[in-house]
Amino acid sequence: MPMYRGWFVVLQFAELLATPD
């Protein structure tokens, strides 16, 4: 499994948490 795949998921998750609800 490519390493960048995991990093992309981490970035997406961080953005989700950073998004004001």
N, C-alpha and C positions, 0 to 999 in steps of 0.2 A: 504494500500500500504506500503510495507516494506520500512523502512527508508534508508537502505543501497542502495536501488535501486536509490534513488534520489542522494545519495552521489556518487554513481558510475557514474551517468550522469555528475555530477559536475566535477569529475576527468577527464572524457573523454573530456569534453568541455575545461577544462584548458589545457590539453595536446594538443588539437587542436590549441589553441591560442599560446601555447608555441612553436609549431612546426614552424621553419623558412620556409618561403615560397620561 
